[in-house]
Amino acid sequence: MSSLTVPREDIVEMLRRNADATGLGLRGFYELGKEDRLDHPLLRDLWLIWGDVLTEEDLPPAA
């Protein structure tokens, strides 16, 4: 694994804020990103750059 210059927690929080701002939420962002189905340009770019940082443990419980 490569070393991060930004704390992992900050990356997860940034992803959460952006996913929440689009109404998708972090779980939706994660699930659609894994399936290569993100159609929002900002979220798609964030997934390509930072998606590998997220794990199931970062996600809120499924509803």
mmCIF file as Biopython writes it, N, C-alpha, C and O atoms, coordinates in Angstrom:
data_model
#
loop_
_atom_site.group_PDB
_atom_site.id
_atom_site.type_symbol
_atom_site.label_atom_id
_atom_site.label_alt_id
_atom_site.label_comp_id
_atom_site.label_asym_id
_atom_site.label_entity_id
_atom_site.label_seq_id
_atom_site.pdbx_PDB_ins_code
_atom_site.Cartn_x
_atom_site.Cartn_y
_atom_site.Cartn_z
_atom_site.occupancy
_atom_site.B_iso_or_equiv
_atom_site.auth_seq_id
_atom_site.auth_asym_id
_atom_site.pdbx_PDB_model_num
ATOM 1   N N  . MET A ? 1  ? 0.847   -1.180 0.000   1.0 0.0 1  A 1 
ATOM 2   C CA . MET A ? 1  ? 0.000   0.000  0.000   1.0 0.0 1  A 1 
ATOM 3   C C  . MET A ? 1  ? 0.889   1.239  0.000   1.0 0.0 1  A 1 
ATOM 4   O O  . MET A ? 1  ? 1.913   1.287  0.682   1.0 0.0 1  A 1 
ATOM 5   N N  . SER A ? 2  ? 0.482   2.228  -0.770  1.0 0.0 2  A 1 
ATOM 6   C CA . SER A ? 2  ? 1.263   3.458  -0.824  1.0 0.0 2  A 1 
ATOM 7   C C  . SER A ? 2  ? 1.004   4.296  0.420   1.0 0.0 2  A 1 
ATOM 8   O O  . SER A ? 2  ? -0.021  4.146  1.085   1.0 0.0 2  A 1 
ATOM 9   N N  . SER A ? 3  ? 1.944   5.176  0.722   1.0 0.0 3  A 1 
ATOM 10  C CA . SER A ? 3  ? 1.757   6.034  1.880   1.0 0.0 3  A 1 
ATOM 11  C C  . SER A ? 3  ? 0.947   7.261  1.467   1.0 0.0 3  A 1 
ATOM 12  O O  . SER A ? 3  ? 1.163   7.821  0.393   1.0 0.0 3  A 1 
ATOM 13  N N  . LEU A ? 4  ? 0.025   7.669  2.314   1.0 0.0 4  A 1 
ATOM 14  C CA . LEU A ? 4  ? -0.828  8.813  2.030   1.0 0.0 4  A 1 
ATOM 15  C C  . LEU A ? 4  ? -0.247  10.061 2.659   1.0 0.0 4  A 1 
ATOM 16  O O  . LEU A ? 4  ? 0.288   10.016 3.767   1.0 0.0 4  A 1 
ATOM 17  N N  . THR A ? 5  ? -0.351  11.179 1.950   1.0 0.0 5  A 1 
ATOM 18  C CA . THR A ? 5  ? 0.095   12.445 2.526   1.0 0.0 5  A 1 
ATOM 19  C C  . THR A ? 5  ? -1.059  13.151 3.229   1.0 0.0 5  A 1 
ATOM 20  O O  . THR A ? 5  ? -0.843  14.079 4.007   1.0 0.0 5  A 1 
ATOM 21  N N  . VAL A ? 6  ? -2.274  12.714 2.956   1.0 0.0 6  A 1 
ATOM 22  C CA . VAL A ? 6  ? -3.463  13.241 3.616   1.0 0.0 6  A 1 
ATOM 23  C C  . VAL A ? 6  ? -3.966  12.140 4.550   1.0 0.0 6  A 1 
ATOM 24  O O  . VAL A ? 6  ? -4.056  10.983 4.138   1.0 0.0 6  A 1 
ATOM 25  N N  . PRO A ? 7  ? -4.293  12.475 5.789   1.0 0.0 7  A 1 
ATOM 26  C CA . PRO A ? 7  ? -4.793  11.432 6.687   1.0 0.0 7  A 1 
ATOM 27  C C  . PRO A ? 7  ? -6.018  10.726 6.099   1.0 0.0 7  A 1 
ATOM 28  O O  . PRO A ? 7  ? -6.910  11.368 5.543   1.0 0.0 7  A 1 
ATOM 29  N N  . ARG A ? 8  ? -6.048  9.425  6.227   1.0 0.0 8  A 1 
ATOM 30  C CA . ARG A ? 8  ? -7.125  8.606  5.693   1.0 0.0 8  A 1 
ATOM 31  C C  . ARG A ? 8  ? -8.493  9.087  6.182   1.0 0.0 8  A 1 
ATOM 32  O O  . ARG A ? 8  ? -9.448  9.122  5.407   1.0 0.0 8  A 1 
ATOM 33  N N  . GLU A ? 9  ? -8.592  9.451  7.444   1.0 0.0 9  A 1 
ATOM 34  C CA . GLU A ? 9  ? -9.859  9.925  8.006   1.0 0.0 9  A 1 
ATOM 35  C C  . GLU A ? 9  ? -10.350 11.177 7.283   1.0 0.0 9  A 1 
ATOM 36  O O  . GLU A ? 9  ? -11.553 11.352 7.090   1.0 0.0 9  A 1 
ATOM 37  N N  . ASP A ? 10 ? -9.421  12.049 6.882   1.0 0.0 10 A 1 
ATOM 38  C CA . ASP A ? 10 ? -9.793  13.261 6.154   1.0 0.0 10 A 1 
ATOM 39  C C  . ASP A ? 10 ? -10.329 12.919 4.767   1.0 0.0 10 A 1 
ATOM 40  O O  . ASP A ? 10 ? -11.263 13.559 4.284   1.0 0.0 10 A 1 
ATOM 41  N N  . ILE A ? 11 ? -9.746  11.921 4.134   1.0 0.0 11 A 1 
ATOM 42  C CA . ILE A ? 11 ? -10.214 11.494 2.812   1.0 0.0 11 A 1 
ATOM 43  C C  . ILE A ? 11 ? -11.624 10.924 2.918   1.0 0.0 11 A 1 
ATOM 44  O O  . ILE A ? 11 ? -12.500 11.269 2.126   1.0 0.0 11 A 1 
ATOM 45  N N  . VAL A ? 12 ? -11.839 10.055 3.895   1.0 0.0 12 A 1 
ATOM 46  C CA . VAL A ? 12 ? -13.158 9.454  4.077   1.0 0.0 12 A 1 
ATOM 47  C C  . VAL A ? 12 ? -14.190 10.546 4.367   1.0 0.0 12 A 1 
ATOM 48  O O  . VAL A ? 12 ? -15.296 10.498 3.831   1.0 0.0 12 A 1 
ATOM 49  N N  . GLU A ? 13 ? -13.853 11.508 5.190   1.0 0.0 13 A 1 
ATOM 50  C CA . GLU A ? 13 ? -14.788 12.596 5.509   1.0 0.0 13 A 1 
ATOM 51  C C  . GLU A ? 13 ? -15.082 13.438 4.270   1.0 0.0 13 A 1 
ATOM 52  O O  . GLU A ? 13 ? -16.230 13.831 4.064   1.0 0.0 13 A 1 
ATOM 53  N N  . MET A ? 14 ? -14.085 13.722 3.448   1.0 0.0 14 A 1 
ATOM 54  C CA . MET A ? 14 ? -14.291 14.479 2.218   1.0 0.0 14 A 1 
ATOM 55  C C  . MET A ? 14 ? -15.220 13.711 1.275   1.0 0.0 14 A 1 
ATOM 56  O O  . MET A ? 14 ? -16.115 14.301 0.669   1.0 0.0 14 A 1 
ATOM 57  N N  . LEU A ? 15 ? -15.012 12.412 1.153   1.0 0.0 15 A 1 
ATOM 58  C CA . LEU A ? 15 ? -15.885 11.595 0.304   1.0 0.0 15 A 1 
ATOM 59  C C  . LEU A ? 15 ? -17.308 11.591 0.855   1.0 0.0 15 A 1 
ATOM 60  O O  . LEU A ? 15 ? -18.270 11.690 0.093   1.0 0.0 15 A 1 
ATOM 61  N N  . ARG A ? 16 ? -17.442 11.479 2.166   1.0 0.0 16 A 1 
ATOM 62  C CA . ARG A ? 16 ? -18.763 11.482 2.803   1.0 0.0 16 A 1 
ATOM 63  C C  . ARG A ? 16 ? -19.488 12.810 2.526   1.0 0.0 16 A 1 
ATOM 64  O O  . ARG A ? 16 ? -20.660 12.812 2.150   1.0 0.0 16 A 1 
ATOM 65  N N  . ARG A ? 17 ? -18.795 13.920 2.711   1.0 0.0 17 A 1 
ATOM 66  C CA . ARG A ? 17 ? -19.419 15.238 2.485   1.0 0.0 17 A 1 
ATOM 67  C C  . ARG A ? 17 ? -19.902 15.375 1.051   1.0 0.0 17 A 1 
ATOM 68  O O  . ARG A ? 17 ? -21.023 15.827 0.814   1.0 0.0 17 A 1 
ATOM 69  N N  . ASN A ? 18 ? -19.068 14.989 0.092   1.0 0.0 18 A 1 
ATOM 70  C CA . ASN A ? 18 ? -19.440 15.123 -1.317  1.0 0.0 18 A 1 
ATOM 71  C C  . ASN A ? 18 ? -20.576 14.177 -1.686  1.0 0.0 18 A 1 
ATOM 72  O O  . ASN A ? 18 ? -21.487 14.566 -2.417  1.0 0.0 18 A 1 
ATOM 73  N N  . ALA A ? 19 ? -20.537 12.956 -1.199  1.0 0.0 19 A 1 
ATOM 74  C CA . ALA A ? 19 ? -21.611 12.004 -1.487  1.0 0.0 19 A 1 
ATOM 75  C C  . ALA A ? 19 ? -22.920 12.463 -0.849  1.0 0.0 19 A 1 
ATOM 76  O O  . ALA A ? 19 ? -23.981 12.337 -1.459  1.0 0.0 19 A 1 
ATOM 77  N N  . ASP A ? 20 ? -22.855 12.993 0.369   1.0 0.0 20 A 1 
ATOM 78  C CA . ASP A ? 20 ? -24.057 13.508 1.037   1.0 0.0 20 A 1 
ATOM 79  C C  . ASP A ? 20 ? -24.619 14.715 0.300   1.0 0.0 20 A 1 
ATOM 80  O O  . ASP A ? 20 ? -25.836 14.865 0.191   1.0 0.0 20 A 1 
ATOM 81  N N  . ALA A ? 21 ? -23.736 15.582 -0.209  1.0 0.0 21 A 1 
ATOM 82  C CA . ALA A ? 21 ? -24.172 16.788 -0.905  1.0 0.0 21 A 1 
ATOM 83  C C  . ALA A ? 21 ? -24.945 16.465 -2.184  1.0 0.0 21 A 1 
ATOM 84  O O  . ALA A ? 21 ? -25.783 17.257 -2.615  1.0 0.0 21 A 1 
ATOM 85  N N  . THR A ? 22 ? -24.677 15.320 -2.787  1.0 0.0 22 A 1 
ATOM 86  C CA . THR A ? 22 ? -25.399 14.929 -3.998  1.0 0.0 22 A 1 
ATOM 87  C C  . THR A ? 22 ? -26.637 14.106 -3.675  1.0 0.0 22 A 1 
ATOM 88  O O  . THR A ? 22 ? -27.399 13.758 -4.576  1.0 0.0 22 A 1 
ATOM 89  N N  . GLY A ? 23 ? -26.848 13.787 -2.388  1.0 0.0 23 A 1 
ATOM 90  C CA . GLY A ? 23 ? -27.998 13.001 -1.982  1.0 0.0 23 A 1 
ATOM 91  C C  . GLY A ? 23 ? -27.771 11.501 -2.068  1.0 0.0 23 A 1 
ATOM 92  O O  . GLY A ? 23 ? -28.676 10.721 -1.770  1.0 0.0 23 A 1 
ATOM 93  N N  . LEU A ? 24 ? -26.598 11.095 -2.465  1.0 0.0 24 A 1 
ATOM 94  C CA . LEU A ? 24 ? -26.308 9.675  -2.636  1.0 0.0 24 A 1 
ATOM 95  C C  . LEU A ? 24 ? -25.899 9.009  -1.332  1.0 0.0 24 A 1 
ATOM 96  O O  . LEU A ? 24 ? -26.255 7.857  -1.083  1.0 0.0 24 A 1 
ATOM 97  N N  . GLY A ? 25 ? -25.162 9.719  -0.509  1.0 0.0 25 A 1 
ATOM 98  C CA . GLY A ? 25 ? -24.651 9.144  0.732   1.0 0.0 25 A 1 
ATOM 99  C C  . GLY A ? 25 ? -23.427 8.278  0.464   1.0 0.0 25 A 1 
ATOM 100 O O  . GLY A ? 25 ? -23.187 7.848  -0.664  1.0 0.0 25 A 1 
ATOM 101 N N  . LEU A ? 26 ? -22.664 8.030  1.513   1.0 0.0 26 A 1 
ATOM 102 C CA . LEU A ? 26 ? -21.398 7.306  1.364   1.0 0.0 26 A 1 
ATOM 103 C C  . LEU A ? 26 ? -21.616 5.857  0.931   1.0 0.0 26 A 1 
ATOM 104 O O  . LEU A ? 26 ? -20.862 5.342  0.105   1.0 0.0 26 A 1 
ATOM 105 N N  . ARG A ? 27 ? -22.635 5.194  1.475   1.0 0.0 27 A 1 
ATOM 106 C CA . ARG A ? 27 ? -22.888 3.800  1.079   1.0 0.0 27 A 1 
ATOM 107 C C  . ARG A ? 27 ? -23.250 3.723  -0.405  1.0 0.0 27 A 1 
ATOM 108 O O  . ARG A ? 27 ? -22.732 2.871  -1.127  1.0 0.0 27 A 1 
ATOM 109 N N  . GLY A ? 28 ? -24.128 4.601  -0.857  1.0 0.0 28 A 1 
ATOM 110 C CA . GLY A ? 28 ? -24.492 4.619  -2.279  1.0 0.0 28 A 1 
ATOM 111 C C  . GLY A ? 28 ? -23.288 4.907  -3.159  1.0 0.0 28 A 1 
ATOM 112 O O  . GLY A ? 28 ? -23.104 4.277  -4.201  1.0 0.0 28 A 1 
ATOM 113 N N  . PHE A ? 29 ? -22.476 5.855  -2.738  1.0 0.0 29 A 1 
ATOM 114 C CA . PHE A ? 29 ? -21.253 6.189  -3.467  1.0 0.0 29 A 1 
ATOM 115 C C  . PHE A ? 29 ? -20.357 4.961  -3.589  1.0 0.0 29 A 1 
ATOM 116 O O  . PHE A ? 29 ? -19.846 4.657  -4.667  1.0 0.0 29 A 1 
ATOM 117 N N  . TYR A ? 30 ? -20.174 4.268  -2.485  1.0 0.0 30 A 1 
ATOM 118 C CA . TYR A ? 30 ? -19.305 3.081  -2.450  1.0 0.0 30 A 1 
ATOM 119 C C  . TYR A ? 30 ? -19.861 1.971  -3.341  1.0 0.0 30 A 1 
ATOM 120 O O  . TYR A ? 30 ? -19.135 1.392  -4.149  1.0 0.0 30 A 1 
ATOM 121 N N  . GLU A ? 31 ? -21.139 1.683  -3.190  1.0 0.0 31 A 1 
ATOM 122 C CA . GLU A ? 31 ? -21.737 0.580  -3.944  1.0 0.0 31 A 1 
ATOM 123 C C  . GLU A ? 31 ? -21.773 0.864  -5.445  1.0 0.0 31 A 1 
ATOM 124 O O  . GLU A ? 31 ? -21.447 -0.009 -6.249  1.0 0.0 31 A 1 
ATOM 125 N N  . LEU A ? 32 ? -22.168 2.078  -5.826  1.0 0.0 32 A 1 
ATOM 126 C CA . LEU A ? 32 ? -22.187 2.415  -7.245  1.0 0.0 32 A 1 
ATOM 127 C C  . LEU A ? 32 ? -20.778 2.513  -7.820  1.0 0.0 32 A 1 
ATOM 128 O O  . LEU A ? 32 ? -20.549 2.153  -8.975  1.0 0.0 32 A 1 
ATOM 129 N N  . GLY A ? 33 ? -19.846 2.996  -7.024  1.0 0.0 33 A 1 
ATOM 130 C CA . GLY A ? 33 ? -18.457 3.070  -7.486  1.0 0.0 33 A 1 
ATOM 131 C C  . GLY A ? 33 ? -17.886 1.692  -7.771  1.0 0.0 33 A 1 
ATOM 132 O O  . GLY A ? 33 ? -17.219 1.488  -8.785  1.0 0.0 33 A 1 
ATOM 133 N N  . LYS A ? 34 ? -18.145 0.749  -6.881  1.0 0.0 34 A 1 
ATOM 134 C CA . LYS A ? 34 ? -17.654 -0.622 -7.083  1.0 0.0 34 A 1 
ATOM 135 C C  . LYS A ? 34 ? -18.251 -1.252 -8.333  1.0 0.0 34 A 1 
ATOM 136 O O  . LYS A ? 34 ? -17.622 -2.096 -8.970  1.0 0.0 34 A 1 
ATOM 137 N N  . GLU A ? 35 ? -19.460 -0.841 -8.681  1.0 0.0 35 A 1 
ATOM 138 C CA . GLU A ? 35 ? -20.141 -1.390 -9.860  1.0 0.0 35 A 1 
ATOM 139 C C  . GLU A ? 35 ? -19.882 -0.546 -11.115 1.0 0.0 35 A 1 
ATOM 140 O O  . GLU A ? 35 ? -20.440 -0.827 -12.176 1.0 0.0 35 A 1 
ATOM 141 N N  . ASP A ? 36 ? -19.037 0.487  -10.996 1.0 0.0 36 A 1 
ATOM 142 C CA . ASP A ? 36 ? -18.737 1.400  -12.102 1.0 0.0 36 A 1 
ATOM 143 C C  . ASP A ? 36 ? -20.018 2.013  -12.676 1.0 0.0 36 A 1 
ATOM 144 O O  . ASP A ? 36 ? -20.202 2.086  -13.891 1.0 0.0 36 A 1 
ATOM 145 N N  . ARG A ? 37 ? -20.902 2.452  -11.766 1.0 0.0 37 A 1 
ATOM 146 C CA . ARG A ? 37 ? -22.179 3.019  -12.182 1.0 0.0 37 A 1 
ATOM 147 C C  . ARG A ? 37 ? -22.391 4.444  -11.689 1.0 0.0 37 A 1 
ATOM 148 O O  . ARG A ? 37 ? -23.527 4.919  -11.681 1.0 0.0 37 A 1 
ATOM 149 N N  . LEU A ? 38 ? -21.340 5.138  -11.281 1.0 0.0 38 A 1 
ATOM 150 C CA . LEU A ? 38 ? -21.490 6.535  -10.846 1.0 0.0 38 A 1 
ATOM 151 C C  . LEU A ? 38 ? -21.659 7.415  -12.080 1.0 0.0 38 A 1 
ATOM 152 O O  . LEU A ? 38 ? -20.800 7.422  -12.963 1.0 0.0 38 A 1 
ATOM 153 N N  . ASP A ? 39 ? -22.767 8.159  -12.144 1.0 0.0 39 A 1 
ATOM 154 C CA . ASP A ? 39 ? -22.972 9.032  -13.294 1.0 0.0 39 A 1 
ATOM 155 C C  . ASP A ? 39 ? -22.735 10.506 -12.980 1.0 0.0 39 A 1 
ATOM 156 O O  . ASP A ? 39 ? -22.694 11.331 -13.893 1.0 0.0 39 A 1 
ATOM 157 N N  . HIS A ? 40 ? -22.579 10.844 -11.718 1.0 0.0 40 A 1 
ATOM 158 C CA . HIS A ? 40 ? -22.268 12.225 -11.330 1.0 0.0 40 A 1 
ATOM 159 C C  . HIS A ? 40 ? -20.770 12.453 -11.589 1.0 0.0 40 A 1 
ATOM 160 O O  . HIS A ? 40 ? -19.940 11.741 -11.025 1.0 0.0 40 A 1 
ATOM 161 N N  . PRO A ? 41 ? -20.412 13.433 -12.433 1.0 0.0 41 A 1 
ATOM 162 C CA . PRO A ? 41 ? -18.995 13.607 -12.805 1.0 0.0 41 A 1 
ATOM 163 C C  . PRO A ? 41 ? -18.046 13.805 -11.620 1.0 0.0 41 A 1 
ATOM 164 O O  . PRO A ? 41 ? -16.959 13.227 -11.600 1.0 0.0 41 A 1 
ATOM 165 N N  . LEU A ? 42 ? -18.440 14.610 -10.641 1.0 0.0 42 A 1 
ATOM 166 C CA . LEU A ? 42 ? -17.571 14.834 -9.483  1.0 0.0 42 A 1 
ATOM 167 C C  . LEU A ? 42 ? -17.361 13.536 -8.714  1.0 0.0 42 A 1 
ATOM 168 O O  . LEU A ? 42 ? -16.232 13.191 -8.364  1.0 0.0 42 A 1 
ATOM 169 N N  . LEU A ? 43 ? -18.450 12.817 -8.453  1.0 0.0 43 A 1 
ATOM 170 C CA . LEU A ? 43 ? -18.322 11.574 -7.692  1.0 0.0 43 A 1 
ATOM 171 C C  . LEU A ? 43 ? -17.544 10.526 -8.471  1.0 0.0 43 A 1 
ATOM 172 O O  . LEU A ? 43 ? -16.774 9.770  -7.881  1.0 0.0 43 A 1 
ATOM 173 N N  . ARG A ? 44 ? -17.727 10.467 -9.772  1.0 0.0 44 A 1 
ATOM 174 C CA . ARG A ? 44 ? -16.972 9.517  -10.580 1.0 0.0 44 A 1 
ATOM 175 C C  . ARG A ? 44 ? -15.471 9.811  -10.481 1.0 0.0 44 A 1 
ATOM 176 O O  . ARG A ? 44 ? -14.661 8.896  -10.330 1.0 0.0 44 A 1 
ATOM 177 N N  . ASP A ? 45 ? -15.111 11.085 -10.567 1.0 0.0 45 A 1 
ATOM 178 C CA . ASP A ? 45 ? -13.695 11.458 -10.446 1.0 0.0 45 A 1 
ATOM 179 C C  . ASP A ? 45 ? -13.169 11.138 -9.050  1.0 0.0 45 A 1 
ATOM 180 O O  . ASP A ? 45 ? -12.064 10.613 -8.914  1.0 0.0 45 A 1 
ATOM 181 N N  . LEU A ? 46 ? -13.946 11.446 -8.011  1.0 0.0 46 A 1 
ATOM 182 C CA . LEU A ? 46 ? -13.511 11.133 -6.650  1.0 0.0 46 A 1 
ATOM 183 C C  . LEU A ? 46 ? -13.315 9.633  -6.463  1.0 0.0 46 A 1 
ATOM 184 O O  . LEU A ? 46 ? -12.373 9.206  -5.796  1.0 0.0 46 A 1 
ATOM 185 N N  . TRP A ? 47 ? -14.208 8.829  -7.057  1.0 0.0 47 A 1 
ATOM 186 C CA . TRP A ? 47 ? -14.068 7.372  -6.951  1.0 0.0 47 A 1 
ATOM 187 C C  . TRP A ? 47 ? -12.758 6.920  -7.616  1.0 0.0 47 A 1 
ATOM 188 O O  . TRP A ? 47 ? -12.021 6.105  -7.061  1.0 0.0 47 A 1 
ATOM 189 N N  . LEU A ? 48 ? -12.484 7.452  -8.794  1.0 0.0 48 A 1 
ATOM 190 C CA . LEU A ? 48 ? -11.274 7.050  -9.510  1.0 0.0 48 A 1 
ATOM 191 C C  . LEU A ? 48 ? -10.008 7.413  -8.732  1.0 0.0 48 A 1 
ATOM 192 O O  . LEU A ? 48 ? -9.019  6.682  -8.771  1.0 0.0 48 A 1 
ATOM 193 N N  . ILE A ? 49 ? -10.046 8.532  -8.034  1.0 0.0 49 A 1 
ATOM 194 C CA . ILE A ? 49 ? -8.865  8.993  -7.288  1.0 0.0 49 A 1 
ATOM 195 C C  . ILE A ? 49 ? -8.782  8.343  -5.912  1.0 0.0 49 A 1 
ATOM 196 O O  . ILE A ? 49 ? -7.714  7.880  -5.511  1.0 0.0 49 A 1 
ATOM 197 N N  . TRP A ? 50 ? -9.906  8.305  -5.181  1.0 0.0 50 A 1 
ATOM 198 C CA . TRP A ? 50 ? -9.881  7.923  -3.770  1.0 0.0 50 A 1 
ATOM 199 C C  . TRP A ? 50 ? -10.696 6.696  -3.401  1.0 0.0 50 A 1 
ATOM 200 O O  . TRP A ? 50 ? -10.677 6.282  -2.242  1.0 0.0 50 A 1 
ATOM 201 N N  . GLY A ? 51 ? -11.405 6.105  -4.338  1.0 0.0 51 A 1 
ATOM 202 C CA . GLY A ? 51 ? -12.295 5.001  -4.023  1.0 0.0 51 A 1 
ATOM 203 C C  . GLY A ? 51 ? -11.629 3.828  -3.334  1.0 0.0 51 A 1 
ATOM 204 O O  . GLY A ? 51 ? -12.260 3.144  -2.528  1.0 0.0 51 A 1 
ATOM 205 N N  . ASP A ? 52 ? -10.362 3.584  -3.639  1.0 0.0 52 A 1 
ATOM 206 C CA . ASP A ? 52 ? -9.682  2.439  -3.032  1.0 0.0 52 A 1 
ATOM 207 C C  . ASP A ? 52 ? -9.364  2.658  -1.555  1.0 0.0 52 A 1 
ATOM 208 O O  . ASP A ? 52 ? -8.917  1.731  -0.879  1.0 0.0 52 A 1 
ATOM 209 N N  . VAL A ? 53 ? -9.584  3.856  -1.049  1.0 0.0 53 A 1 
ATOM 210 C CA . VAL A ? 53 ? -9.354  4.147  0.371   1.0 0.0 53 A 1 
ATOM 211 C C  . VAL A ? 53 ? -10.513 3.623  1.227   1.0 0.0 53 A 1 
ATOM 212 O O  . VAL A ? 53 ? -10.309 3.220  2.373   1.0 0.0 53 A 1 
ATOM 213 N N  . LEU A ? 54 ? -11.733 3.629  0.665   1.0 0.0 54 A 1 
ATOM 214 C CA . LEU A ? 54 ? -12.922 3.232  1.417   1.0 0.0 54 A 1 
ATOM 215 C C  . LEU A ? 54 ? -12.986 1.726  1.650   1.0 0.0 54 A 1 
ATOM 216 O O  . LEU A ? 54 ? -12.588 0.925  0.805   1.0 0.0 54 A 1 
ATOM 217 N N  . THR A ? 55 ? -13.494 1.376  2.812   1.0 0.0 55 A 1 
ATOM 218 C CA . THR A ? 55 ? -13.768 -0.026 3.136   1.0 0.0 55 A 1 
ATOM 219 C C  . THR A ? 55 ? -15.180 -0.112 3.702   1.0 0.0 55 A 1 
ATOM 220 O O  . THR A ? 55 ? -15.795 0.908  4.011   1.0 0.0 55 A 1 
ATOM 221 N N  . GLU A ? 56 ? -15.686 -1.319 3.834   1.0 0.0 56 A 1 
ATOM 222 C CA . GLU A ? 56 ? -17.014 -1.529 4.416   1.0 0.0 56 A 1 
ATOM 223 C C  . GLU A ? 56 ? -17.123 -0.916 5.808   1.0 0.0 56 A 1 
ATOM 224 O O  . GLU A ? 56 ? -18.195 -0.457 6.201   1.0 0.0 56 A 1 
ATOM 225 N N  . GLU A ? 57 ? -16.032 -0.906 6.548   1.0 0.0 57 A 1 
ATOM 226 C CA . GLU A ? 57 ? -16.049 -0.364 7.903   1.0 0.0 57 A 1 
ATOM 227 C C  . GLU A ? 57 ? -16.313 1.138  7.938   1.0 0.0 57 A 1 
ATOM 228 O O  . GLU A ? 57 ? -16.745 1.664  8.964   1.0 0.0 57 A 1 
ATOM 229 N N  . ASP A ? 58 ? -16.057 1.833  6.830   1.0 0.0 58 A 1 
ATOM 230 C CA . ASP A ? 58 ? -16.267 3.271  6.766   1.0 0.0 58 A 1 
ATOM 231 C C  . ASP A ? 58 ? -17.730 3.630  6.534   1.0 0.0 58 A 1 
ATOM 232 O O  . ASP A ? 58 ? -18.119 4.782  6.726   1.0 0.0 58 A 1 
ATOM 233 N N  . LEU A ? 59 ? -18.537 2.670  6.129   1.0 0.0 59 A 1 
ATOM 234 C CA . LEU A ? 59 ? -19.902 2.939  5.697   1.0 0.0 59 A 1 
ATOM 235 C C  . LEU A ? 59 ? -20.885 2.899  6.845   1.0 0.0 59 A 1 
ATOM 236 O O  . LEU A ? 59 ? -20.697 2.157  7.809   1.0 0.0 59 A 1 
ATOM 237 N N  . PRO A ? 60 ? -21.937 3.700  6.741   1.0 0.0 60 A 1 
ATOM 238 C CA . PRO A ? 60 ? -23.006 3.602  7.742   1.0 0.0 60 A 1 
ATOM 239 C C  . PRO A ? 60 ? -23.717 2.262  7.569   1.0 0.0 60 A 1 
ATOM 240 O O  . PRO A ? 60 ? -23.629 1.658  6.500   1.0 0.0 60 A 1 
ATOM 241 N N  . PRO A ? 61 ? -24.405 1.795  8.578   1.0 0.0 61 A 1 
ATOM 242 C CA . PRO A ? 61 ? -25.138 0.527  8.458   1.0 0.0 61 A 1 
ATOM 243 C C  . PRO A ? 61 ? -26.168 0.598  7.319   1.0 0.0 61 A 1 
ATOM 244 O O  . PRO A ? 61 ? -26.759 1.648  7.064   1.0 0.0 61 A 1 
ATOM 245 N N  . ALA A ? 62 ? -26.365 -0.516 6.656   1.0 0.0 62 A 1 
ATOM 246 C CA . ALA A ? 62 ? -27.363 -0.569 5.598   1.0 0.0 62 A 1 
ATOM 247 C C  . ALA A ? 62 ? -28.754 -0.401 6.204   1.0 0.0 62 A 1 
ATOM 248 O O  . ALA A ? 62 ? -29.041 -0.901 7.292   1.0 0.0 62 A 1 
ATOM 249 N N  . ALA A ? 63 ? -29.594 0.301  5.488   1.0 0.0 63 A 1 
ATOM 250 C CA . ALA A ? 63 ? -30.961 0.543  5.988   1.0 0.0 63 A 1 
ATOM 251 C C  . ALA A ? 63 ? -31.841 -0.674 5.819   1.0 0.0 63 A 1 
ATOM 252 O O  . ALA A ? 63 ? -33.015 -0.642 6.186   1.0 0.0 63 A 1 
#
